[in-house]
Amino acid sequence: MRVAGIGFRSAASLASLTDALDRAGPADALATSTAKAQAPVIAALARARGLPLIGVKVAGIPTPTQSARVIAMHGTGSLAEAAALAALGPGARIVTPRTVSQDGMATAAIAEGDPA
């Protein structure tokens, strides 16, 4: 299974999230932090793509990409990478590292593995 982890700023548009996901590649589900899973923009992305949306805890999950800003805000180096890994659980691996939308408002990363 392939899960796309999605990170985004509060002002991100559906176009921003779509661009980040398109840059990362195809997925069977979307994942983001539990708090961000409540945002209308990610719900709209899930509906538009016909994909399930999984809210996960991301703090403390090691990621290949490291952002000081994201570490301070979310307790992990990349919200997108951490969400993708957390949704799949142990044994998951990043196959597409964090990609950034053209406008810099959203990120996406793809992990593969068996669902948690």
Secondary structure, 3 states (H helix, E strand, C coil): CEEEEEEECCCCCHHHHHHHHHHHCCCCEEEEECCHHHCHHHHHHHHHHCCCEEEECCCCCCCCCCCHHHHHHHCCCCHHHHHHHHHHCCCCEEEEEEEECCCCCEEEEEEECCCC
